[in-house]
Amino acid sequence: MGLSSGMPFTAEKQIHVDYFAILKEQRGKDSEVIQTSAATAQELYSELKERFGFSLAQNHLSVAVNDEFAKWDTPLKENDRVVFIPPVAGG
């Protein structure tokens, strides 16, 4: 019963986010530190997409957490580094 507040799952945390390609263009910067209560990489992208108007759907991106490719349901922890990786055009 002591977990009813849900604090471990909803507490805000500091996350380092790096942007590349179109996301970098749309955000206007290549990285930032944000405060979020997102529990997973998927929740974080949904939050950022809504906040900044990113045009890419999640299924067009890969995600890395702390320099390793990750699944979208990867839990996020304080000071994690998250990179959303858009498709790269060949040439």
PDB file of N, CA, C and O in Angstrom:
ATOM      1  N   MET A   1       0.806  -1.195   0.000  1.00  0.00           N
ATOM      2  CA  MET A   1       0.000   0.000   0.000  1.00  0.00           C
ATOM      3  C   MET A   1       0.848   1.259   0.000  1.00  0.00           C
ATOM      4  O   MET A   1       0.359   2.334  -0.346  1.00  0.00           O
ATOM      5  N   GLY A   2       2.090   1.142   0.376  1.00  0.00           N
ATOM      6  CA  GLY A   2       2.957   2.296   0.412  1.00  0.00           C
ATOM      7  C   GLY A   2       3.333   2.817  -0.972  1.00  0.00           C
ATOM      8  O   GLY A   2       3.905   3.902  -1.086  1.00  0.00           O
ATOM      9  N   LEU A   3       3.020   2.056  -2.028  1.00  0.00           N
ATOM     10  CA  LEU A   3       3.374   2.478  -3.376  1.00  0.00           C
ATOM     11  C   LEU A   3       2.234   3.193  -4.091  1.00  0.00           C
ATOM     12  O   LEU A   3       2.351   3.491  -5.280  1.00  0.00           O
ATOM     13  N   SER A   4       1.153   3.468  -3.408  1.00  0.00           N
ATOM     14  CA  SER A   4      -0.019   4.033  -4.062  1.00  0.00           C
ATOM     15  C   SER A   4       0.233   5.424  -4.633  1.00  0.00           C
ATOM     16  O   SER A   4      -0.475   5.848  -5.546  1.00  0.00           O
ATOM     17  N   SER A   5       1.220   6.136  -4.116  1.00  0.00           N
ATOM     18  CA  SER A   5       1.500   7.471  -4.647  1.00  0.00           C
ATOM     19  C   SER A   5       2.077   7.399  -6.059  1.00  0.00           C
ATOM     20  O   SER A   5       1.966   8.360  -6.820  1.00  0.00           O
ATOM     21  N   GLY A   6       2.693   6.267  -6.418  1.00  0.00           N
ATOM     22  CA  GLY A   6       3.252   6.101  -7.751  1.00  0.00           C
ATOM     23  C   GLY A   6       4.505   6.931  -7.996  1.00  0.00           C
ATOM     24  O   GLY A   6       4.951   7.037  -9.138  1.00  0.00           O
ATOM     25  N   MET A   7       5.072   7.513  -6.973  1.00  0.00           N
ATOM     26  CA  MET A   7       6.203   8.417  -7.147  1.00  0.00           C
ATOM     27  C   MET A   7       7.378   7.823  -7.923  1.00  0.00           C
ATOM     28  O   MET A   7       7.957   8.544  -8.736  1.00  0.00           O
ATOM     29  N   PRO A   8       7.770   6.572  -7.733  1.00  0.00           N
ATOM     30  CA  PRO A   8       8.915   6.071  -8.483  1.00  0.00           C
ATOM     31  C   PRO A   8       8.683   6.099  -9.991  1.00  0.00           C
ATOM     32  O   PRO A   8       9.642   6.151 -10.761  1.00  0.00           O
ATOM     33  N   PHE A   9       7.424   6.066 -10.422  1.00  0.00           N
ATOM     34  CA  PHE A   9       7.119   5.984 -11.840  1.00  0.00           C
ATOM     35  C   PHE A   9       6.767   7.336 -12.450  1.00  0.00           C
ATOM     36  O   PHE A   9       6.822   7.489 -13.670  1.00  0.00           O
ATOM     37  N   THR A  10       6.409   8.313 -11.632  1.00  0.00           N
ATOM     38  CA  THR A  10       5.980   9.596 -12.182  1.00  0.00           C
ATOM     39  C   THR A  10       6.927  10.740 -11.823  1.00  0.00           C
ATOM     40  O   THR A  10       6.744  11.863 -12.293  1.00  0.00           O
ATOM     41  N   ALA A  11       7.914  10.472 -11.012  1.00  0.00           N
ATOM     42  CA  ALA A  11       8.833  11.535 -10.611  1.00  0.00           C
ATOM     43  C   ALA A  11       9.591  12.061 -11.824  1.00  0.00           C
ATOM     44  O   ALA A  11       9.995  11.297 -12.700  1.00  0.00           O
ATOM     45  N   GLU A  12       9.777  13.372 -11.860  1.00  0.00           N
ATOM     46  CA  GLU A  12      10.530  13.961 -12.957  1.00  0.00           C
ATOM     47  C   GLU A  12      12.007  13.582 -12.838  1.00  0.00           C
ATOM     48  O   GLU A  12      12.557  13.428 -11.748  1.00  0.00           O
ATOM     49  N   LYS A  13      12.608  13.443 -13.997  1.00  0.00           N
ATOM     50  CA  LYS A  13      14.038  13.123 -14.052  1.00  0.00           C
ATOM     51  C   LYS A  13      14.670  13.967 -15.138  1.00  0.00           C
ATOM     52  O   LYS A  13      13.996  14.455 -16.045  1.00  0.00           O
ATOM     53  N   GLN A  14      15.957  14.128 -15.029  1.00  0.00           N
ATOM     54  CA  GLN A  14      16.725  14.871 -16.021  1.00  0.00           C
ATOM     55  C   GLN A  14      17.243  13.891 -17.060  1.00  0.00           C
ATOM     56  O   GLN A  14      17.890  12.898 -16.727  1.00  0.00           O
ATOM     57  N   ILE A  15      16.948  14.182 -18.335  1.00  0.00           N
ATOM     58  CA  ILE A  15      17.368  13.319 -19.437  1.00  0.00           C
ATOM     59  C   ILE A  15      18.132  14.170 -20.457  1.00  0.00           C
ATOM     60  O   ILE A  15      17.701  15.271 -20.801  1.00  0.00           O
ATOM     61  N   HIS A  16      19.245  13.663 -20.925  1.00  0.00           N
ATOM     62  CA  HIS A  16      20.022  14.316 -21.982  1.00  0.00           C
ATOM     63  C   HIS A  16      19.499  13.780 -23.321  1.00  0.00           C
ATOM     64  O   HIS A  16      19.473  12.568 -23.533  1.00  0.00           O
ATOM     65  N   VAL A  17      19.090  14.665 -24.208  1.00  0.00           N
ATOM     66  CA  VAL A  17      18.548  14.253 -25.505  1.00  0.00           C
ATOM     67  C   VAL A  17      19.421  14.835 -26.611  1.00  0.00           C
ATOM     68  O   VAL A  17      19.724  16.028 -26.615  1.00  0.00           O
ATOM     69  N   ASP A  18      19.823  13.975 -27.549  1.00  0.00           N
ATOM     70  CA  ASP A  18      20.578  14.410 -28.723  1.00  0.00           C
ATOM     71  C   ASP A  18      19.680  14.277 -29.949  1.00  0.00           C
ATOM     72  O   ASP A  18      18.935  13.307 -30.087  1.00  0.00           O
ATOM     73  N   TYR A  19      19.763  15.272 -30.837  1.00  0.00           N
ATOM     74  CA  TYR A  19      18.949  15.290 -32.047  1.00  0.00           C
ATOM     75  C   TYR A  19      19.862  15.235 -33.272  1.00  0.00           C
ATOM     76  O   TYR A  19      20.941  15.827 -33.273  1.00  0.00           O
ATOM     77  N   PHE A  20      19.427  14.522 -34.312  1.00  0.00           N
ATOM     78  CA  PHE A  20      20.161  14.429 -35.564  1.00  0.00           C
ATOM     79  C   PHE A  20      19.227  14.671 -36.733  1.00  0.00           C
ATOM     80  O   PHE A  20      18.013  14.496 -36.626  1.00  0.00           O
ATOM     81  N   ALA A  21      19.810  15.078 -37.850  1.00  0.00           N
ATOM     82  CA  ALA A  21      19.118  15.219 -39.131  1.00  0.00           C
ATOM     83  C   ALA A  21      17.858  16.073 -38.992  1.00  0.00           C
ATOM     84  O   ALA A  21      17.922  17.184 -38.466  1.00  0.00           O
ATOM     85  N   ILE A  22      16.718  15.570 -39.456  1.00  0.00           N
ATOM     86  CA  ILE A  22      15.498  16.375 -39.485  1.00  0.00           C
ATOM     87  C   ILE A  22      15.046  16.793 -38.081  1.00  0.00           C
ATOM     88  O   ILE A  22      14.486  17.876 -37.911  1.00  0.00           O
ATOM     89  N   LEU A  23      15.282  15.947 -37.081  1.00  0.00           N
ATOM     90  CA  LEU A  23      14.888  16.324 -35.722  1.00  0.00           C
ATOM     91  C   LEU A  23      15.719  17.504 -35.232  1.00  0.00           C
ATOM     92  O   LEU A  23      15.208  18.388 -34.544  1.00  0.00           O
ATOM     93  N   LYS A  24      16.992  17.515 -35.587  1.00  0.00           N
ATOM     94  CA  LYS A  24      17.870  18.635 -35.232  1.00  0.00           C
ATOM     95  C   LYS A  24      17.376  19.912 -35.909  1.00  0.00           C
ATOM     96  O   LYS A  24      17.346  20.977 -35.291  1.00  0.00           O
ATOM     97  N   GLU A  25      16.993  19.801 -37.168  1.00  0.00           N
ATOM     98  CA  GLU A  25      16.476  20.959 -37.896  1.00  0.00           C
ATOM     99  C   GLU A  25      15.176  21.466 -37.264  1.00  0.00           C
ATOM    100  O   GLU A  25      15.001  22.668 -37.066  1.00  0.00           O
ATOM    101  N   GLN A  26      14.278  20.546 -36.952  1.00  0.00           N
ATOM    102  CA  GLN A  26      12.978  20.938 -36.408  1.00  0.00           C
ATOM    103  C   GLN A  26      13.090  21.501 -34.995  1.00  0.00           C
ATOM    104  O   GLN A  26      12.320  22.386 -34.621  1.00  0.00           O
ATOM    105  N   ARG A  27      14.023  21.006 -34.220  1.00  0.00           N
ATOM    106  CA  ARG A  27      14.201  21.484 -32.846  1.00  0.00           C
ATOM    107  C   ARG A  27      15.046  22.754 -32.804  1.00  0.00           C
ATOM    108  O   ARG A  27      14.889  23.588 -31.912  1.00  0.00           O
ATOM    109  N   GLY A  28      15.947  22.891 -33.784  1.00  0.00           N
ATOM    110  CA  GLY A  28      16.800  24.066 -33.818  1.00  0.00           C
ATOM    111  C   GLY A  28      18.009  23.956 -32.906  1.00  0.00           C
ATOM    112  O   GLY A  28      18.663  24.958 -32.618  1.00  0.00           O
ATOM    113  N   LYS A  29      18.304  22.770 -32.459  1.00  0.00           N
ATOM    114  CA  LYS A  29      19.506  22.522 -31.647  1.00  0.00           C
ATOM    115  C   LYS A  29      19.863  21.060 -31.744  1.00  0.00           C
ATOM    116  O   LYS A  29      19.035  20.232 -32.125  1.00  0.00           O
ATOM    117  N   ASP A  30      21.118  20.737 -31.395  1.00  0.00           N
ATOM    118  CA  ASP A  30      21.554  19.348 -31.522  1.00  0.00           C
ATOM    119  C   ASP A  30      21.464  18.559 -30.230  1.00  0.00           C
ATOM    120  O   ASP A  30      21.540  17.330 -30.250  1.00  0.00           O
ATOM    121  N   SER A  31      21.302  19.248 -29.103  1.00  0.00           N
ATOM    122  CA  SER A  31      21.143  18.524 -27.843  1.00  0.00           C
ATOM    123  C   SER A  31      20.560  19.447 -26.791  1.00  0.00           C
ATOM    124  O   SER A  31      20.612  20.671 -26.915  1.00  0.00           O
ATOM    125  N   GLU A  32      20.006  18.841 -25.755  1.00  0.00           N
ATOM    126  CA  GLU A  32      19.499  19.601 -24.619  1.00  0.00           C
ATOM    127  C   GLU A  32      19.258  18.651 -23.455  1.00  0.00           C
ATOM    128  O   GLU A  32      19.194  17.433 -23.619  1.00  0.00           O
ATOM    129  N   VAL A  33      19.129  19.240 -22.287  1.00  0.00           N
ATOM    130  CA  VAL A  33      18.769  18.485 -21.091  1.00  0.00           C
ATOM    131  C   VAL A  33      17.344  18.886 -20.754  1.00  0.00           C
ATOM    132  O   VAL A  33      17.029  20.071 -20.639  1.00  0.00           O
ATOM    133  N   ILE A  34      16.486  17.885 -20.598  1.00  0.00           N
ATOM    134  CA  ILE A  34      15.087  18.178 -20.292  1.00  0.00           C
ATOM    135  C   ILE A  34      14.671  17.513 -18.990  1.00  0.00           C
ATOM    136  O   ILE A  34      15.268  16.527 -18.558  1.00  0.00           O
ATOM    137  N   GLN A  35      13.652  18.063 -18.382  1.00  0.00           N
ATOM    138  CA  GLN A  35      13.003  17.453 -17.219  1.00  0.00           C
ATOM    139  C   GLN A  35      11.755  16.763 -17.745  1.00  0.00           C
ATOM    140  O   GLN A  35      10.959  17.385 -18.449  1.00  0.00           O
ATOM    141  N   THR A  36      11.572  15.502 -17.421  1.00  0.00           N
ATOM    142  CA  THR A  36      10.423  14.749 -17.917  1.00  0.00           C
ATOM    143  C   THR A  36       9.980  13.720 -16.895  1.00  0.00           C
ATOM    144  O   THR A  36      10.771  13.261 -16.071  1.00  0.00           O
ATOM    145  N   SER A  37       8.715  13.367 -16.956  1.00  0.00           N
ATOM    146  CA  SER A  37       8.222  12.261 -16.144  1.00  0.00           C
ATOM    147  C   SER A  37       8.005  11.021 -17.012  1.00  0.00           C
ATOM    148  O   SER A  37       7.449  10.028 -16.544  1.00  0.00           O
ATOM    149  N   ALA A  38       8.442  11.074 -18.279  1.00  0.00           N
ATOM    150  CA  ALA A  38       8.305   9.928 -19.184  1.00  0.00           C
ATOM    151  C   ALA A  38       9.035   8.719 -18.595  1.00  0.00           C
ATOM    152  O   ALA A  38      10.182   8.818 -18.159  1.00  0.00           O
ATOM    153  N   ALA A  39       8.352   7.592 -18.592  1.00  0.00           N
ATOM    154  CA  ALA A  39       8.931   6.382 -18.007  1.00  0.00           C
ATOM    155  C   ALA A  39       9.756   5.585 -19.010  1.00  0.00           C
ATOM    156  O   ALA A  39      10.641   4.821 -18.624  1.00  0.00           O
ATOM    157  N   THR A  40       9.463   5.764 -20.305  1.00  0.00           N
ATOM    158  CA  THR A  40      10.147   4.987 -21.342  1.00  0.00           C
ATOM    159  C   THR A  40      10.575   5.904 -22.484  1.00  0.00           C
ATOM    160  O   THR A  40      10.153   7.058 -22.565  1.00  0.00           O
ATOM    161  N   ALA A  41      11.413   5.374 -23.357  1.00  0.00           N
ATOM    162  CA  ALA A  41      11.835   6.123 -24.538  1.00  0.00           C
ATOM    163  C   ALA A  41      10.625   6.474 -25.403  1.00  0.00           C
ATOM    164  O   ALA A  41      10.572   7.562 -25.976  1.00  0.00           O
ATOM    165  N   GLN A  42       9.667   5.578 -25.500  1.00  0.00           N
ATOM    166  CA  GLN A  42       8.461   5.823 -26.293  1.00  0.00           C
ATOM    167  C   GLN A  42       7.668   7.008 -25.727  1.00  0.00           C
ATOM    168  O   GLN A  42       7.234   7.880 -26.480  1.00  0.00           O
ATOM    169  N   GLU A  43       7.483   7.039 -24.421  1.00  0.00           N
ATOM    170  CA  GLU A  43       6.767   8.151 -23.794  1.00  0.00           C
ATOM    171  C   GLU A  43       7.520   9.464 -23.991  1.00  0.00           C
ATOM    172  O   GLU A  43       6.913  10.511 -24.212  1.00  0.00           O
ATOM    173  N   LEU A  44       8.841   9.396 -23.909  1.00  0.00           N
ATOM    174  CA  LEU A  44       9.644  10.601 -24.097  1.00  0.00           C
ATOM    175  C   LEU A  44       9.482  11.137 -25.515  1.00  0.00           C
ATOM    176  O   LEU A  44       9.284  12.338 -25.693  1.00  0.00           O
ATOM    177  N   TYR A  45       9.562  10.270 -26.530  1.00  0.00           N
ATOM    178  CA  TYR A  45       9.407  10.759 -27.899  1.00  0.00           C
ATOM    179  C   TYR A  45       8.012  11.336 -28.120  1.00  0.00           C
ATOM    180  O   TYR A  45       7.867  12.370 -28.772  1.00  0.00           O
ATOM    181  N   SER A  46       7.001  10.685 -27.590  1.00  0.00           N
ATOM    182  CA  SER A  46       5.632  11.206 -27.730  1.00  0.00           C
ATOM    183  C   SER A  46       5.525  12.598 -27.120  1.00  0.00           C
ATOM    184  O   SER A  46       4.907  13.492 -27.697  1.00  0.00           O
ATOM    185  N   GLU A  47       6.130  12.773 -25.956  1.00  0.00           N
ATOM    186  CA  GLU A  47       6.114  14.076 -25.283  1.00  0.00           C
ATOM    187  C   GLU A  47       6.837  15.136 -26.121  1.00  0.00           C
ATOM    188  O   GLU A  47       6.325  16.240 -26.306  1.00  0.00           O
ATOM    189  N   LEU A  48       8.018  14.798 -26.621  1.00  0.00           N
ATOM    190  CA  LEU A  48       8.804  15.758 -27.398  1.00  0.00           C
ATOM    191  C   LEU A  48       8.149  16.053 -28.750  1.00  0.00           C
ATOM    192  O   LEU A  48       8.188  17.188 -29.226  1.00  0.00           O
ATOM    193  N   LYS A  49       7.555  15.043 -29.358  1.00  0.00           N
ATOM    194  CA  LYS A  49       6.872  15.226 -30.649  1.00  0.00           C
ATOM    195  C   LYS A  49       5.729  16.217 -30.496  1.00  0.00           C
ATOM    196  O   LYS A  49       5.538  17.098 -31.335  1.00  0.00           O
ATOM    197  N   GLU A  50       4.977  16.064 -29.421  1.00  0.00           N
ATOM    198  CA  GLU A  50       3.865  16.983 -29.174  1.00  0.00           C
ATOM    199  C   GLU A  50       4.377  18.379 -28.825  1.00  0.00           C
ATOM    200  O   GLU A  50       3.848  19.377 -29.315  1.00  0.00           O
ATOM    201  N   ARG A  51       5.388  18.448 -27.992  1.00  0.00           N
ATOM    202  CA  ARG A  51       5.912  19.731 -27.525  1.00  0.00           C
ATOM    203  C   ARG A  51       6.574  20.529 -28.645  1.00  0.00           C
ATOM    204  O   ARG A  51       6.402  21.745 -28.725  1.00  0.00           O
ATOM    205  N   PHE A  52       7.334  19.849 -29.513  1.00  0.00           N
ATOM    206  CA  PHE A  52       8.129  20.557 -30.518  1.00  0.00           C
ATOM    207  C   PHE A  52       7.644  20.371 -31.955  1.00  0.00           C
ATOM    208  O   PHE A  52       8.228  20.939 -32.878  1.00  0.00           O
ATOM    209  N   GLY A  53       6.596  19.594 -32.157  1.00  0.00           N
ATOM    210  CA  GLY A  53       6.030  19.432 -33.488  1.00  0.00           C
ATOM    211  C   GLY A  53       6.861  18.595 -34.444  1.00  0.00           C
ATOM    212  O   GLY A  53       6.856  18.845 -35.649  1.00  0.00           O
ATOM    213  N   PHE A  54       7.575  17.604 -33.922  1.00  0.00           N
ATOM    214  CA  PHE A  54       8.363  16.731 -34.792  1.00  0.00           C
ATOM    215  C   PHE A  54       7.448  16.045 -35.807  1.00  0.00           C
ATOM    216  O   PHE A  54       6.344  15.617 -35.470  1.00  0.00           O
ATOM    217  N   SER A  55       7.918  15.947 -37.050  1.00  0.00           N
ATOM    218  CA  SER A  55       7.088  15.402 -38.119  1.00  0.00           C
ATOM    219  C   SER A  55       7.197  13.879 -38.265  1.00  0.00           C
ATOM    220  O   SER A  55       6.309  13.253 -38.843  1.00  0.00           O
ATOM    221  N   LEU A  56       8.256  13.290 -37.755  1.00  0.00           N
ATOM    222  CA  LEU A  56       8.455  11.851 -37.945  1.00  0.00           C
ATOM    223  C   LEU A  56       7.659  11.029 -36.935  1.00  0.00           C
ATOM    224  O   LEU A  56       7.654  11.315 -35.737  1.00  0.00           O
ATOM    225  N   ALA A  57       6.987  10.002 -37.452  1.00  0.00           N
ATOM    226  CA  ALA A  57       6.302   9.050 -36.577  1.00  0.00           C
ATOM    227  C   ALA A  57       7.362   8.170 -35.908  1.00  0.00           C
ATOM    228  O   ALA A  57       8.443   7.951 -36.453  1.00  0.00           O
ATOM    229  N   GLN A  58       7.034   7.683 -34.744  1.00  0.00           N
ATOM    230  CA  GLN A  58       7.973   6.849 -33.980  1.00  0.00           C
ATOM    231  C   GLN A  58       8.455   5.658 -34.789  1.00  0.00           C
ATOM    232  O   GLN A  58       9.620   5.277 -34.680  1.00  0.00           O
ATOM    233  N   ASN A  59       7.590   5.058 -35.600  1.00  0.00           N
ATOM    234  CA  ASN A  59       7.987   3.858 -36.344  1.00  0.00           C
ATOM    235  C   ASN A  59       8.992   4.152 -37.455  1.00  0.00           C
ATOM    236  O   ASN A  59       9.462   3.229 -38.120  1.00  0.00           O
ATOM    237  N   HIS A  60       9.328   5.436 -37.665  1.00  0.00           N
ATOM    238  CA  HIS A  60      10.368   5.799 -38.633  1.00  0.00           C
ATOM    239  C   HIS A  60      11.707   6.092 -37.958  1.00  0.00           C
ATOM    240  O   HIS A  60      12.652   6.537 -38.609  1.00  0.00           O
ATOM    241  N   LEU A  61      11.783   5.841 -36.663  1.00  0.00           N
ATOM    242  CA  LEU A  61      12.990   6.152 -35.900  1.00  0.00           C
ATOM    243  C   LEU A  61      13.530   4.919 -35.201  1.00  0.00           C
ATOM    244  O   LEU A  61      12.808   3.955 -34.946  1.00  0.00           O
ATOM    245  N   SER A  62      14.808   4.975 -34.900  1.00  0.00           N
ATOM    246  CA  SER A  62      15.423   4.039 -33.952  1.00  0.00           C
ATOM    247  C   SER A  62      15.748   4.855 -32.713  1.00  0.00           C
ATOM    248  O   SER A  62      15.778   6.085 -32.763  1.00  0.00           O
ATOM    249  N   VAL A  63      15.990   4.175 -31.606  1.00  0.00           N
ATOM    250  CA  VAL A  63      16.324   4.879 -30.371  1.00  0.00           C
ATOM    251  C   VAL A  63      17.541   4.232 -29.730  1.00  0.00           C
ATOM    252  O   VAL A  63      17.711   3.013 -29.776  1.00  0.00           O
ATOM    253  N   ALA A  64      18.379   5.061 -29.136  1.00  0.00           N
ATOM    254  CA  ALA A  64      19.525   4.578 -28.366  1.00  0.00           C
ATOM    255  C   ALA A  64      19.451   5.216 -26.986  1.00  0.00           C
ATOM    256  O   ALA A  64      19.124   6.394 -26.844  1.00  0.00           O
ATOM    257  N   VAL A  65      19.757   4.422 -25.985  1.00  0.00           N
ATOM    258  CA  VAL A  65      19.811   4.908 -24.604  1.00  0.00           C
ATOM    259  C   VAL A  65      21.206   4.609 -24.075  1.00  0.00           C
ATOM    260  O   VAL A  65      21.654   3.463 -24.079  1.00  0.00           O
ATOM    261  N   ASN A  66      21.876   5.644 -23.628  1.00  0.00           N
ATOM    262  CA  ASN A  66      23.241   5.514 -23.110  1.00  0.00           C
ATOM    263  C   ASN A  66      24.170   4.817 -24.107  1.00  0.00           C
ATOM    264  O   ASN A  66      24.903   3.889 -23.761  1.00  0.00           O
ATOM    265  N   ASP A  67      24.116   5.294 -25.354  1.00  0.00           N
ATOM    266  CA  ASP A  67      25.010   4.862 -26.428  1.00  0.00           C
ATOM    267  C   ASP A  67      24.806   3.427 -26.903  1.00  0.00           C
ATOM    268  O   ASP A  67      25.700   2.849 -27.521  1.00  0.00           O
ATOM    269  N   GLU A  68      23.628   2.838 -26.618  1.00  0.00           N
ATOM    270  CA  GLU A  68      23.324   1.494 -27.119  1.00  0.00           C
ATOM    271  C   GLU A  68      21.928   1.500 -27.709  1.00  0.00           C
ATOM    272  O   GLU A  68      21.002   2.070 -27.131  1.00  0.00           O
ATOM    273  N   PHE A  69      21.778   0.857 -28.877  1.00  0.00           N
ATOM    274  CA  PHE A  69      20.438   0.740 -29.433  1.00  0.00           C
ATOM    275  C   PHE A  69      19.533   0.104 -28.400  1.00  0.00           C
ATOM    276  O   PHE A  69      19.935  -0.806 -27.674  1.00  0.00           O
ATOM    277  N   ALA A  70      18.293   0.598 -28.341  1.00  0.00           N
ATOM    278  CA  ALA A  70      17.376   0.146 -27.298  1.00  0.00           C
ATOM    279  C   ALA A  70      15.991  -0.080 -27.890  1.00  0.00           C
ATOM    280  O   ALA A  70      15.692   0.347 -29.005  1.00  0.00           O
ATOM    281  N   LYS A  71      15.163  -0.753 -27.121  1.00  0.00           N
ATOM    282  CA  LYS A  71      13.762  -0.920 -27.489  1.00  0.00           C
ATOM    283  C   LYS A  71      12.997   0.294 -26.980  1.00  0.00           C
ATOM    284  O   LYS A  71      13.429   0.969 -26.046  1.00  0.00           O
ATOM    285  N   TRP A  72      11.868   0.559 -27.602  1.00  0.00           N
ATOM    286  CA  TRP A  72      11.073   1.731 -27.242  1.00  0.00           C
ATOM    287  C   TRP A  72      10.533   1.661 -25.818  1.00  0.00           C
ATOM    288  O   TRP A  72      10.228   2.694 -25.220  1.00  0.00           O
ATOM    289  N   ASP A  73      10.412   0.454 -25.270  1.00  0.00           N
ATOM    290  CA  ASP A  73       9.883   0.333 -23.902  1.00  0.00           C
ATOM    291  C   ASP A  73      10.994   0.329 -22.848  1.00  0.00           C
ATOM    292  O   ASP A  73      10.748  -0.005 -21.689  1.00  0.00           O
ATOM    293  N   THR A  74      12.200   0.696 -23.243  1.00  0.00           N
ATOM    294  CA  THR A  74      13.314   0.780 -22.302  1.00  0.00           C
ATOM    295  C   THR A  74      13.003   1.818 -21.224  1.00  0.00           C
ATOM    296  O   THR A  74      12.697   2.967 -21.541  1.00  0.00           O
ATOM    297  N   PRO A  75      13.080   1.420 -19.956  1.00  0.00           N
ATOM    298  CA  PRO A  75      12.832   2.391 -18.880  1.00  0.00           C
ATOM    299  C   PRO A  75      13.938   3.440 -18.829  1.00  0.00           C
ATOM    300  O   PRO A  75      15.114   3.140 -19.038  1.00  0.00           O
ATOM    301  N   LEU A  76      13.534   4.674 -18.548  1.00  0.00           N
ATOM    302  CA  LEU A  76      14.495   5.768 -18.439  1.00  0.00           C
ATOM    303  C   LEU A  76      14.800   6.063 -16.978  1.00  0.00           C
ATOM    304  O   LEU A  76      13.928   5.995 -16.113  1.00  0.00           O
ATOM    305  N   LYS A  77      16.078   6.398 -16.727  1.00  0.00           N
ATOM    306  CA  LYS A  77      16.538   6.737 -15.380  1.00  0.00           C
ATOM    307  C   LYS A  77      17.173   8.123 -15.401  1.00  0.00           C
ATOM    308  O   LYS A  77      17.521   8.643 -16.461  1.00  0.00           O
ATOM    309  N   GLU A  78      17.317   8.703 -14.242  1.00  0.00           N
ATOM    310  CA  GLU A  78      17.942  10.013 -14.083  1.00  0.00           C
ATOM    311  C   GLU A  78      19.281  10.055 -14.827  1.00  0.00           C
ATOM    312  O   GLU A  78      20.104   9.148 -14.705  1.00  0.00           O
ATOM    313  N   ASN A  79      19.477  11.121 -15.596  1.00  0.00           N
ATOM    314  CA  ASN A  79      20.715  11.388 -16.342  1.00  0.00           C
ATOM    315  C   ASN A  79      20.997  10.437 -17.502  1.00  0.00           C
ATOM    316  O   ASN A  79      22.123  10.402 -18.000  1.00  0.00           O
ATOM    317  N   ASP A  80      20.000   9.661 -17.945  1.00  0.00           N
ATOM    318  CA  ASP A  80      20.199   8.856 -19.145  1.00  0.00           C
ATOM    319  C   ASP A  80      20.418   9.780 -20.336  1.00  0.00           C
ATOM    320  O   ASP A  80      19.973  10.927 -20.335  1.00  0.00           O
ATOM    321  N   ARG A  81      21.105   9.269 -21.349  1.00  0.00           N
ATOM    322  CA  ARG A  81      21.289   9.984 -22.618  1.00  0.00           C
ATOM    323  C   ARG A  81      20.482   9.237 -23.673  1.00  0.00           C
ATOM    324  O   ARG A  81      20.689   8.045 -23.897  1.00  0.00           O
ATOM    325  N   VAL A  82      19.563   9.947 -24.316  1.00  0.00           N
ATOM    326  CA  VAL A  82      18.666   9.344 -25.309  1.00  0.00           C
ATOM    327  C   VAL A  82      18.917  10.010 -26.660  1.00  0.00           C
ATOM    328  O   VAL A  82      19.009  11.233 -26.758  1.00  0.00           O
ATOM    329  N   VAL A  83      19.024   9.185 -27.692  1.00  0.00           N
ATOM    330  CA  VAL A  83      19.190   9.668 -29.053  1.00  0.00           C
ATOM    331  C   VAL A  83      18.099   9.028 -29.908  1.00  0.00           C
ATOM    332  O   VAL A  83      17.955   7.806 -29.948  1.00  0.00           O
ATOM    333  N   PHE A  84      17.332   9.880 -30.591  1.00  0.00           N
ATOM    334  CA  PHE A  84      16.349   9.410 -31.553  1.00  0.00           C
ATOM    335  C   PHE A  84      17.004   9.483 -32.922  1.00  0.00           C
ATOM    336  O   PHE A  84      17.458  10.552 -33.332  1.00  0.00           O
ATOM    337  N   ILE A  85      17.061   8.360 -33.638  1.00  0.00           N
ATOM    338  CA  ILE A  85      17.842   8.269 -34.855  1.00  0.00           C
ATOM    339  C   ILE A  85      16.903   8.150 -36.067  1.00  0.00           C
ATOM    340  O   ILE A  85      16.279   7.113 -36.290  1.00  0.00           O
ATOM    341  N   PRO A  86      16.824   9.240 -36.838  1.00  0.00           N
ATOM    342  CA  PRO A  86      15.973   9.210 -38.031  1.00  0.00           C
ATOM    343  C   PRO A  86      16.636   8.447 -39.160  1.00  0.00           C
ATOM    344  O   PRO A  86      17.836   8.179 -39.112  1.00  0.00           O
ATOM    345  N   PRO A  87      15.852   8.092 -40.189  1.00  0.00           N
ATOM    346  CA  PRO A  87      16.454   7.429 -41.343  1.00  0.00           C
ATOM    347  C   PRO A  87      17.460   8.352 -42.018  1.00  0.00           C
ATOM    348  O   PRO A  87      17.293   9.572 -42.032  1.00  0.00           O
ATOM    349  N   VAL A  88      18.488   7.761 -42.569  1.00  0.00           N
ATOM    350  CA  VAL A  88      19.531   8.537 -43.237  1.00  0.00           C
ATOM    351  C   VAL A  88      19.392   8.330 -44.728  1.00  0.00           C
ATOM    352  O   VAL A  88      19.332   7.194 -45.199  1.00  0.00           O
ATOM    353  N   ALA A  89      19.339   9.412 -45.468  1.00  0.00           N
ATOM    354  CA  ALA A  89      19.230   9.321 -46.927  1.00  0.00           C
ATOM    355  C   ALA A  89      20.569   8.916 -47.523  1.00  0.00           C
ATOM    356  O   ALA A  89      21.611   9.459 -47.158  1.00  0.00           O
ATOM    357  N   GLY A  90      20.534   7.977 -48.425  1.00  0.00           N
ATOM    358  CA  GLY A  90      21.753   7.542 -49.101  1.00  0.00           C
ATOM    359  C   GLY A  90      22.060   8.452 -50.284  1.00  0.00           C
ATOM    360  O   GLY A  90      21.210   9.218 -50.738  1.00  0.00           O
ATOM    361  N   GLY A  91      23.292   8.351 -50.772  1.00  0.00           N
ATOM    362  CA  GLY A  91      23.608   9.228 -51.888  1.00  0.00           C
ATOM    363  C   GLY A  91      24.656   8.705 -52.770  1.00  0.00           C
ATOM    364  O   GLY A  91      25.016   9.353 -53.753  1.00  0.00           O
TER     365      GLY A  91
END
